Amino acid sequence: MNAKKTVLVLSALLLAAPMTLAQGLTNLRIMAPAAPGGGWDQTSRAMQTVMQDENIVKPVTVFNVPGAGGTIGLAQLSNAKGDGSQMMTMGLVMVGAILTNSSKVDLSRVTPLARLTGEYEVLVVPASSPYKNMKDFAAAWKTNNGLAVAGGSAGGTDHILLGLLAKSAGVDSKKMNYVPFSGGGEALAAVLGNQVAGAIAGYGEFEAQIKAGRLRAIGISAPKRQAGIDVPTFREQGFNVELANWRGVVAAPGVSATDRAAMIAALDKMHASKAWQDTLKARKWTDLYMSGSKYSLFLKVEAARIKGVLTDIGLVK
């Protein structure tokens, strides 16, 4: 083989090669800004497994920095200016926590990389409830602002969704009766015991009781009907509400354009892999992938939207 052909062959091999040490992204560290076992931790470790197994990046380590809805980890990341070897998982919960915890550091202090996954929320009522759909519920709600709805912690995704529904239904968000619980099991018990008129959580938390006929899901916060989930969207019932409890990835502030491009390329490749698609199916995660400039714009719009909802609720001034 002559020199010219050798160069051409080597060039082709390099272009086809996966992102590895030679392309600049190695020793990747992924921060899960929560305790082990939670959603952000599970996402981080799934990323670690796929990236290493698919030879996209090696090695990849995951570490946890729990506390304050992820804002302690966010503050730590903001101090790692220019560190192109570190990512942090985050999501809608952190957007709300920044506001409700009056965090000194917000998402303008990080480098957006990609949105990964999400879960849509449902509003459920007991099977014996007179409310057959969202229109029935809204009509009663407008008559009685005190209609109690259970969900997770105040200011969290469930509370945000109820605020969006209240605004769409013409109910005063500041007067709605939201009953927060620290765990999904408590909210489930409250709605099954008819202690509240309804409850909100991710579909997965109520799935078994819905399929067993003990709960009725009267709406889901997805943009369209979801495969395998026989629940109408709020939109199709006349309520302009859509919300996903999404998870994404950001990097430290001030990373170079080269490092940012390398991290986004690695995430793009991870998302395109069969291993990641298999992970999504196995864990029942909805694929909401979006990277680069589109995700940067999404974060700005989402932060503004959530601030508006939490202000309407009265949790943020």
Secondary structure, 3 states (H helix, E strand, C coil): CCHHHHHHHHHHHHHHCCCCHHHCCCCEEEEECCCCCCHHHHHHHHHHHHHHHCCCCCCEEEEECCCHHHHHHHHHHHCCCCCCCEEEEEEHHHHHHHHHCCCCCCHHHCEEEEEEEECEEEEEEECCCCCCCHHHHHHHHHHCCCCEEEECCCCCHHHHHHHHHHHHHCCCHHHCEEEECCCHHHHHHHHHCCCCCEEEEEHHHHHHHHHCCCEEEEEECCCCCCCCCCCCECHHHCCCCCCECCEEEEECCCCCHHHHHHHHHHHHHHHHCHHHHHHHHHHCCEEEEEECHHHHHHHHHHHHHHHHHHHHHCCCC
